[in-house]
Amino acid sequence: MSRVVDRRPAIAVDFRRPDWQAALFEALDARLRAWMDLAGLVHVWPAEADQPTHIVDWVPSGLTCDCESMTACPHRARAWAEYEQLWRELVAISRSHGLIAAVRFAVYDQSGQISSQPIRPVRDVLLWRDRDGAHANILLLQRHSTTVDWGYVGAGPTELARSVLTHFYGPATAIALYREFMREVIANIPYSVDEYVLDAETIHRWVEAKAAFENGKEVES
């Protein structure tokens, strides 16, 4: 198959830019579909079959598209996710944590930048132990352990740290910061206590400071 002839200028991919973030948000919200042909062109169309199909190509200077947009468009954003094999993961994040969290994951994947803005209100996290073990009043991911814990460096505290950050800030911020959050916050909760309140202000201040530091490193590099 020949390359696209009638297409708009290539636009460099940069998910730090609001227009790229808005384009991906729209692509996810519209549930755009796509497939890549043998020539490497991505065909993008909406869930409604009567809407037109657009063709996106990735050239050295960026992504082209045969739509009317002269800036980042949902078709280019959808094609980027197809090229990077991220679409399924982004859809899963949007379903579990919302569209904004999915867009922030793309920003992190493409640029390393993370957000300190919560995806839901940050509230106190209640921790307690009983005869059945340790518990927290948030949804647990069960990525590192089937249970949570605190007061030391290990799998249980790691599970708690990642679950807290994912619940309030989404997967991208959690992936970037959960190891430090475990060592600096969760591991320092006294192990001997059977009830503890990890207050919202402590969580948010820590995330704000760490996100600013990490984003500063990305800019310098």
C-alpha positions as CSV (number, residue, x, y, z in Angstrom):
1,M,0.0,0.0,0.0
2,S,1.3,3.5,-0.9
3,R,1.9,6.1,1.8
4,V,-0.6,8.8,2.4
5,V,-0.5,11.6,-0.2
6,D,-3.3,14.0,0.9
7,R,-2.4,14.7,4.5
8,R,-1.9,17.6,6.9
9,P,1.6,18.5,8.1
10,A,3.3,16.3,10.6
11,I,2.9,17.3,14.3
12,A,5.6,16.2,16.8
13,V,4.2,14.2,19.7
14,D,4.5,16.0,23.0
15,F,2.0,15.0,25.7
16,R,3.2,17.8,28.0
17,R,1.2,20.1,25.7
18,P,-2.5,20.7,26.5
19,D,-3.6,20.1,22.9
20,W,-2.1,16.6,22.9
21,Q,-3.7,15.8,26.3
22,A,-7.1,17.1,25.1
23,A,-6.8,15.0,21.9
24,L,-6.1,11.8,23.8
25,F,-8.9,12.6,26.2
26,E,-11.3,12.9,23.2
27,A,-10.0,9.7,21.6
28,L,-10.6,7.8,24.8
29,D,-13.9,9.4,25.4
30,A,-15.1,8.6,21.9
31,R,-13.7,5.0,22.0
32,L,-11.9,5.5,18.7
33,R,-10.9,2.2,17.0
34,A,-7.8,1.6,15.0
35,W,-5.8,-0.9,13.0
36,M,-2.3,-0.8,11.5
37,D,-1.8,-1.9,7.9
38,L,1.3,-3.6,6.4
39,A,2.7,-0.2,5.4
40,G,2.6,1.0,9.0
41,L,-0.3,3.4,8.4
42,V,-2.9,3.5,11.2
43,H,-6.6,3.6,10.2
44,V,-8.7,5.4,12.8
45,W,-12.5,5.5,13.0
46,P,-15.1,6.1,15.7
47,A,-17.4,3.6,17.3
48,E,-20.2,4.8,15.0
49,A,-19.7,2.9,11.7
50,D,-21.2,5.7,9.5
51,Q,-18.3,8.1,10.5
52,P,-15.3,8.5,8.2
53,T,-12.0,6.7,8.6
54,H,-8.8,8.7,8.9
55,I,-5.3,7.6,8.1
56,V,-2.3,8.5,10.3
57,D,1.3,8.1,9.4
58,W,4.3,8.4,11.7
59,V,7.2,10.2,9.9
60,P,10.5,11.5,11.3
61,S,8.9,14.9,12.1
62,G,5.8,13.6,13.8
63,L,2.3,12.3,13.1
64,T,0.4,13.2,9.9
65,C,-3.4,12.8,9.5
66,D,-5.7,13.3,6.5
67,C,-8.3,15.1,8.7
68,E,-8.8,18.9,8.7
69,S,-7.0,19.5,11.9
70,M,-3.7,21.5,11.8
71,T,-2.9,20.7,15.4
72,A,-3.0,17.6,17.6
73,C,-6.2,15.7,16.8
74,P,-7.9,12.6,18.4
75,H,-6.9,10.5,15.3
76,R,-3.2,11.3,15.8
77,A,-3.5,10.6,19.6
78,R,-5.3,7.3,19.0
79,A,-2.7,6.3,16.4
80,W,0.1,7.2,18.8
81,A,-1.4,4.8,21.4
82,E,-1.6,2.1,18.6
83,Y,2.1,2.6,17.6
84,E,3.2,2.5,21.2
85,Q,0.9,-0.5,22.0
86,L,-0.6,1.4,24.9
87,W,-4.3,1.6,23.9
88,R,-5.5,-1.4,25.9
89,E,-3.7,-0.2,29.0
90,L,-5.1,3.4,28.6
91,V,-8.6,2.1,28.2
92,A,-8.2,-0.1,31.3
93,I,-7.0,2.9,33.4
94,S,-9.8,5.1,32.1
95,R,-12.3,2.5,33.2
96,S,-10.9,2.0,36.7
97,H,-9.6,5.5,37.5
98,G,-11.1,7.9,34.9
99,L,-10.1,9.5,31.6
100,I,-7.8,12.1,33.3
101,A,-5.8,9.3,35.0
102,A,-5.4,7.6,31.6
103,V,-4.2,10.8,29.9
104,R,-1.7,11.4,32.8
105,F,-0.4,7.9,32.3
106,A,0.3,8.8,28.6
107,V,2.1,12.0,29.7
108,Y,4.2,10.0,32.1
109,D,5.0,7.3,29.5
110,Q,6.0,9.9,26.9
111,S,7.7,12.5,28.9
112,G,8.3,11.3,32.5
113,Q,6.3,14.1,33.9
114,I,3.9,13.3,36.8
115,S,1.0,15.2,38.3
116,S,0.5,16.1,42.0
117,Q,-3.2,16.9,41.3
118,P,-5.4,14.1,42.8
119,I,-8.0,12.3,40.6
120,R,-10.3,12.2,43.6
121,P,-10.4,14.1,46.9
122,V,-7.5,13.1,49.1
123,R,-8.9,11.8,52.4
124,D,-7.5,10.3,55.6
125,V,-6.5,6.6,55.2
126,L,-7.5,4.5,58.2
127,L,-5.2,1.6,59.1
128,W,-5.9,-1.1,61.6
129,R,-4.9,-4.6,62.7
130,D,-7.0,-7.3,64.0
131,R,-6.9,-11.1,64.3
132,D,-7.2,-11.3,60.5
133,G,-4.2,-9.1,59.8
134,A,-3.7,-5.5,58.7
135,H,-6.3,-3.5,56.8
136,A,-6.8,-0.1,55.1
137,N,-10.0,1.7,54.0
138,I,-9.0,1.9,50.4
139,L,-9.1,-0.5,47.5
140,L,-6.0,-2.7,47.4
141,L,-4.2,-3.4,44.1
142,Q,-2.6,-6.7,45.3
143,R,0.4,-6.2,43.0
144,H,3.1,-6.8,45.6
145,S,1.2,-8.6,48.3
146,T,-2.3,-9.8,49.1
147,T,-2.2,-7.9,52.4
148,V,-0.9,-4.5,53.6
149,D,1.3,-3.6,56.5
150,W,3.4,-0.7,57.8
151,G,6.4,0.0,60.0
152,Y,9.1,-1.7,58.0
153,V,10.4,-2.0,54.4
154,G,8.8,-5.0,52.7
155,A,6.0,-6.3,50.5
156,G,3.1,-5.4,52.7
157,P,4.1,-1.7,53.1
158,T,4.9,-1.6,49.4
159,E,1.4,-2.8,48.6
160,L,-0.1,-0.1,50.9
161,A,2.1,2.7,49.5
162,R,1.2,1.9,45.9
163,S,-2.5,1.4,46.7
164,V,-2.7,4.8,48.5
165,L,-1.0,6.7,45.7
166,T,-3.0,4.9,42.9
167,H,-6.3,5.5,44.7
168,F,-5.8,9.2,45.0
169,Y,-3.5,10.2,42.2
170,G,-3.7,7.5,39.5
171,P,-1.3,4.8,38.2
172,A,1.3,7.2,36.7
173,T,2.1,9.1,39.9
174,A,1.9,5.9,41.9
175,I,4.4,4.1,39.6
176,A,6.8,7.0,39.8
177,L,6.7,7.5,43.6
178,Y,5.4,4.5,45.5
179,R,8.8,3.1,46.4
180,E,9.9,6.3,48.0
181,F,6.5,6.7,49.6
182,M,6.8,3.3,51.2
183,R,10.3,4.0,52.6
184,E,9.7,7.6,53.7
185,V,6.1,7.4,54.9
186,I,4.7,3.9,55.3
187,A,7.8,2.3,56.8
188,N,8.0,5.1,59.4
189,I,4.6,4.5,60.8
190,P,5.2,2.7,64.1
191,Y,4.8,-1.0,63.6
192,S,3.6,-1.5,67.1
193,V,0.4,0.6,66.6
194,D,-2.8,-1.4,65.8
195,E,-4.7,1.7,64.7
196,Y,-3.3,4.7,62.7
197,V,-4.7,7.6,60.7
198,L,-2.5,8.5,57.6
199,D,-3.9,12.0,57.2
200,A,-4.8,13.5,53.9
201,E,-2.5,16.6,54.4
202,T,0.5,14.4,55.0
203,I,-0.2,12.4,51.8
204,H,-0.8,15.5,49.6
205,R,2.2,17.5,50.9
206,W,4.5,14.6,50.3
207,V,3.2,14.0,46.8
208,E,3.4,17.7,45.9
209,A,7.1,18.0,47.0
210,K,8.1,14.8,45.3
211,A,6.3,15.5,42.1
212,A,7.9,19.0,41.9
213,F,11.3,17.4,42.4
214,E,10.9,14.6,39.9
215,N,9.5,17.0,37.2
216,G,12.4,19.3,37.8
217,K,14.8,16.4,37.1
218,E,13.0,15.6,33.9
219,V,13.2,19.2,32.7
220,E,16.9,19.4,33.4
221,S,17.6,16.2,31.6
